[in-house]
Amino acid sequence: MNRANVQRLTPVQLTEAAICRGEAVLLENGALCAETGKYTGRSPKDKYFVAYEGCPLPREAHNWLTEAQFDRLFEKVQAHLAETGGFVFDGAVNHHPRYRVPVRFVTEFAWHNLFVQRLFMPGNPEEAPLYTVYGVPSLKADPAVDGTRSETFIVLHLRRGIVLIGGTEYAGELKKSIFTLMHHHLAEQGVLPMHCSASVGGAGDVALFFGLSGTGKTTLSADPARRLIGDDEHGWCDDGVFNMENGCYAKCIDLSEEREPDIYHAIRFGAVLENVMYDDARRPLYQDRTRTENTRAAYPLSFIRNVEPSGRGGHPRAIVFLSADASGVLPAVARLSPEDARRHYLLGYTSKLAGTERGVVNPEPTFSACFGAPFLTDRPARYADMLMERVARHRVPVYLVSTGWVGGGYGQTDRMPLALTRRIVHLALSGALDGVPTTRDEALFLEVPVAIDGIPEVYLKPWLGFADSSRYEAARRELAEAFAERLALYETLSV
């Protein structure tokens, strides 16, 4: 790659370049809006690691390419960038100075370079990067030659510190490649990498929120009564937690100023939108699902009014696992014993709706170990053990909170009201739920509060919301069987 053929530009210059090159448009609110074409989400089946002698990753956990296949693909990437030109950003990941890692991004698209500048800390161009990520969306792999499954490739070479991404314009691949690397890099240093949001209260009380997409992880951490540490990726070391990133990557489908004012106002000049529809006046149409449900906004933490500027906090006072359960069986909140917490961390449960909003009420249980299976580099049990060791050492209470359709299920009842979920979370963080009497649900691994002041009974006793008790029992039995079947995998398989 010809170094003279790549540029280091500021966010303003990158915005201008993206527009001039036809990569994106400027919307009325000042945000840059790009389409990602065929791929509007990540491609986990097209992710590979390079198999070299001494590679420490479990063989059965990943897709693999050989050193020779990687070398050929890397040559193609370099030749492609030499022809098209590109943009360079020298950044850094991890707010803790002891664990700070310099990273370099070389991107074919200007808007991709703006994207990573929004999400990572600025680095030093004179500092040698530990990892370099190459993003070449218009370069497609040849499966017959390159050994890939399709034209799309996300290839990570741990020993050489190189990531190659091609055949997809979805910018989230750039972000998540670093998160994947950190699952190996930080764990090797005794730091737990976590797919969670984090906030801190006025008394220094840190809370962690784990959850898959759509469970409320970003929304609940953006609390006007607390300072946001970060919305997605954190590390937990001997002196507390720290944000890996320097920005937020929020879903913005159905975004409104009334429901999520902080996110709404963070989308302005300097922010990047992906796949958001807009009208002739370039006004964003956040409710429009024409292109995808997975519309996204990337913006720096500085665009949030109530943020913790250090990107760090002490050890958590409480941990919340979030589930958008569509079966209606999970209660709004439950306390988890250490054994239950480990089970639910390995489960990483939420519901995926088979139908769309028009339609089909057929929820399916979805599991993602440690709430981030696509980004784990080692066996899930390793990260679960690291979490539980910290929970025990610092005596951190763990709660499961359902943000789904409690008491009746999807299509039969409304989703859990955000105001009530916030109230439950505040009670949990304050310690007010610690001494509340509970009943045991052995099949679902829960200790459910008997009553909570101000929380309607149906949210703690979901069977009350079912018109037919037999339907509740059937739904509960089905969910319990899914839990047991999933956990059995960790007894017989390595991952």
N, C-alpha and C positions, 0 to 999 in steps of 0.2 A: 504494500500500500504506500502510495506517495504521500509523505507527511504534509507536503505543500498543498495537497488536495483536500485537506480537512481543516475546518475552521473552529475556533473557540469564540462563541458569541454570547452576548448577554441575553437575558430573557426578552427584553424589548427587541433586540436584533433578531432573535429566533422567531418571535411572533411575526415580525415583518417578513422574514424569509419564508416562513410557512405559508403565509398568505400569497406572497409573490410566486411561490412555486406551485400554488394550487393544491397544497396539502390540507388546508383548513380554511375556515372563514371566521370572521370576528362577529360575535353576537352583540345584541343591544346592551347586555350587561357588561360587556368588555371582555368576556371570556373567549378563548380560542376554541373552536369546535371542529373536531375531526371525525371522519368516518373510518372504521377499521375494516370495511369490506367483508369478505367471506367469514372471517373469524371475529366474533364479538365477545369472546371469552378465551380462557386459557385452553391449551391443548395438551393435557397431561399424558396422553398416550404417545405423544411425539417428543417426550423428554428422555434424554439419554445421558448416561455417565460414560466416561472413557475408562476402559479396563486396562490398567497398567500394572506391572508387577509391584506387589505390595499395597495395592489400593485397599484402604481399610473398610470400605463399605460392604455390607452383606450382599452377596452375589444375587440371592433370590429376590431382593427388594426392588430391583431397578431394571430398566432396559439398558443395554450396553452397546457401545461401539468400540472397535479396536483402535489402537494407536494409528495404524495406517489409514483407517477410514477417517479418523479425526484430522490427520494431516492433509488429506486430499480436500476435505471440506473447508479447512482453514485456509488453504491456498485459494479456493474458490471465493471465499469471503473477502480475502485481501485483494484479489484481482477485481472483484466486483466494486469494492469501495474506491480502488484506484481509478476506475472508470467513471463512477457516479459522483464521486466526492462524498463528503460527509461532515459531521460535526462532532466535536469532542467536548466532554465535560469531565473534569477531574473533581471528584467528590469524595465523601467519606460516609461511613455507616457506623452507628453506635455512639450514643452521647456520652457514655462513660469514657473518660480519657484513657483508662487502663486497657480498654478493649476497642478503642477506635481503630478502624481499618480503612485505609485509602483505597478507593475504587475508581476505575476509569470507564467511561461509556463512550463508545464510538458508534454513532448512529447515522444511518443513511438519510433519515428524515429529520427535518428541523424540529417538527413538533414533538418527536420522540425525545429529542435532546432537551427541549423545554420541560417535558414531562418529568424526566429524571432530575432536572434542576429543581423542580417543585418538591420532590419527595426526599431528596438526600441532602446532607450537609455539604456546603462548599469545601473543597479540598485545596491542595496546593499543587499546581502543575509541576513544581520542581521535585515533588515527592513521588518516589516510585510506587505505582499501585500494586497492592497485593493481588487484586483481581481486576481483570479487564473484560468488559462485556461488549460484544460486537452485535449490533442490531441491523440486519439487512433484509427488510420485509420483501423487497421485490426479487430476491434471489431464492429460487426454489430448488430443493434437493431432488436428485434423481434416485429413487429408491433402489433401482437395479444396480447402480454404481456406488451409491453412498451408504447403503445398508440401512436406510431409514424406512419407516412404515409408510410415509407419505411425503409430499413435497415440503411439509413443515418440519422444522427441527429446532430443538432446544438442547444443546449439547454442553455438558459441564465437564471440564478437565480439572480435577482438584489439584493435582501436582503442579501443573503449569499455570494454574490460576486464570484460566480462560473460559469464557462462555460464548457460544455461538448461537444466535437466534435468527432464523430466517423463515420465509414462507408464510409469515403471519404479521399483520399490522397491529395486532392487539398489544397495546403498550404495557398491560399488566404483566406480560412475560418478562419485561425488563426488571420490574420491581421484584417479582417473585423469584427470579433467578438469584438475586442477592439473598433473599430470605432463605432459600434452599442452601446456599453456601454457608450461611450463618448457623444453620442447624448442625453442620459438621464443625465449623471453625470454633464456635463458642462452646459447644459441648465438650470439645477436646480440652478446653481450658477450665472446665468445671462450671460453666455458666449455662443455665437452662434457657434455651430459646423458646419463646412462647408466641402462639398466634392468638393474641388477646389485645383488648384496649385497656387503658389504665388512666385513672384520675386520682387526684389528691384533694382532700378537704382542708379547711382552714387550720385544723389541728395536726396536719401532717399525716392524716389517715389515708393510706393508699388502698385503692380497690382495683382488682383485676376482673375483666369481663371476657370470658371465653365464649365463642359461639361461631357457628358457620354463617355464611352469607344469608342475610334476611332475618336474623334472629334479634337484631337490635343492638349489636355490639358497639357500633359507632354512635347511634342515637343516645344510648344510655350513658356513654362516657362523656358526651357533650352536654354536661349538666350545668346549668347556670350557677348552681350552688357549690360547684367544685372546679378545680383547675385541670384541664386536659393535659396529661403527659403524652399520650399518643393514642391513635385509634386502631392500631393493627398489629404491630410487631415489636416485641420487647424481649429483653434479657433479664434474668434474675441471678444476681451474683451475691457475694458474701456481704455486701453493704447495701443491698436493696435492688430496685428495678430501674431499668433505663430503656428509653425509646431507641430502637435501632434507626429510625428514620427521622426526617425533619419536615414531613408533610402528611397529608391525609389523602386517601383514595376512597371516596365515599360513593356508594350507590345513590343515584338521584332520581330513580323512577318514583313518580308521585311526590316529588319534593315540593314542599310549600313553605312559605315564610312563617305561617302560623304554627306549623308542627315542628319545624326544625330551623329556627331563625339563624342559628350560628352557621350552619352549613349553607343555607340559602344566601347569606350575605358574604360568605367566603368566596362565592363564585363571581369573580369580577376580573378586571384586567390583570393578567398574570396567571390566571387559572386556566386549566385545560379540561375541556369536556370531550367525552367520547360517545359517539352514536346518539346524541340527544337530537331530537327533531326540533325544528323551528319554523316559524311562519315567514311570510314574505317580508315582514318588518324585522326579521332576525331576532324575534323574541323566542326564547326557549320554551318548548312545549314538554314539560317534564312528565305529563301524564300519557304522552304518546308512546305506544309500544310498537310502532310500525317496524322499527329496525331490530329492537331487542328489549328484553326486560332488564338486561344488564347495562343500563346507561350509567356512566361514571363521571366523577369530577375529581380532578387532582389539584391540590392547592397547598401552599406552604402553611405550616403551623402559625406563622405570624399573621395569617389572615383570620385566625380565630381570636375572639376578644378575651376569652378566659382560659389562657394556656399557661402551663408551667414552663417558664423560659429555659430552665436547666435541662429539661427533657429527662429528669431523674426523680426518684422518690425513694423512701425507705422501704422496709419490708412490708408487704401488704397486711392490712388489718382484716380484710375479708376477700374471698374469691367467689365469683358468681359464674356458674355455668348456665348458658342461655340455650333454650330450645324452643323453636316455633313449632310445637307439637300440634299436628292437625288432627290427631285421633280424638282429642278431647279428653284423654285419660289422665295425662299428667296434671297435678295440681299447680296452682300459680306459683307456689314456692314450697321447697322442702329442704330440710337440713340434711347434709351428707356426712356420715361417719367417715373416718379415713379410708376404710375398706370400700365403702360406697363411692367415695370421691375417686378412688383409683379406677373402679369399674366404669364410672361415667366418663372419666377422662379418656379411657381406652375406647369407649363407645363413641364419643363425640356425636351424639344423636341430635337430629332435627327431622323435620318432615319435608319431603319434596312432593309438590302437587303434580300429579300426572296431567291434569287438565289446566286450562287457562282460566282467567277470571270469568270467561263466558260460561264456563263449563263444567267439566267433568269432575265430580267430587270423588276422587279416588286417591287419597293420600298414600304415599309410600314412605316407610322409614328409611332414612338416609344416615349413614355412619361415616365418620371421618376421624380416624384415631388421633387423639390429642388435639382435636378440632383443627387439624391441618395435615392430614395424611399425604397430600401431594408434595409437601415440602420437607418431609422427614427424610433424613439420609440414613439413619440407623433404625433398628427395630423399635416399634412404639413403646415397648416395655421399658427401654432405657430412659426415655423422656418421662414416662409415668413414674418411674422410681425416683428420678431427680425431683419431680414436682412433690411427691409425697414426702420425701426426706425434708424438704424445705417447709412444707405444711406442718410436719411434726415438730421440727426444730423451733419454728416461730409461733406455733400454736394458732394457726390461721383457720378460722371457721370457713367452711365451704358450703355454698347453697346452690341448689338447682332452681332456676326461675323459668317458668314457661311463659313465653310471650306469644303463644299460639292461640288456639280456639278452645279454651278451657271449658269443659262441661257441655258436651254436645258435639263438638268436632266441627271441622271445616264444612261450610254450607248449611249448618244447623244453628250456629250461633255466631256472634260477632267476635272479632279478634280481641284478645285481652287489651283493655283500655290502657293507653300509654301512661295516663295519670296514675292509675292504680299500680302499674308496674313500677313506676318511679317511687311511689310511696313504699312499696314492698322493699325495693332496693335500699332506700334511705333507712328503713327500719333495720334491715340486715347489717348495713354498714355501721349503724350506731350501736349495735349490740343488743337492741331491744328484742330481738328474736331468740337470743341465746338461751333464755330460761323458759321459753314458752313450751307448755306440754305438747307432746307429739304422739302420733300413732305410727306404728311400723307397717310399711308395705314391703314385705320381703321379696316379692317377685320383681318389683321395680327398683329395689335398693334405695328406699326413701324413708325419711322420718318427717311426716307431714304434720304441721301445726294443727292443733285441734280448733283453734280460733285465733284471729288477729283483729284487734280493734280497727274498725273502718274498712275491713275487707269482707265483701259479701260471702256468705257461707258456701255458695256454689263454686267459688274459685278454690276452696280448700277441700271440698267434697264433690269432685267432678260428676259423680254418678247422679247428683241431684239435677243436673242439667240435661240428662238424657230422658226423653219421653218414655223409652222402653228400657227397663233395667237389663234385660237380656242382651240388648245391643251394647250397652256399656260393658257387660261382662265379656262379651265376645271381642270387643275392641281391646280391652285390657289384656285378655289372654293372648291375643295376637301380638300385642306390643311386647309382653313379657317373653313370649317365645322368640321374638326377633332379638331381644336383648341377650337371652341365653345362648342362642345360636351364634351371635356375633362374638360373644365373650369366649365361647368354646374354641374359636379360631386361634386365640392367643395361647391356648393350652396345647394345640397340636401343630401350629405353624410358627415359623419364625417371625412373620410380619402379619 
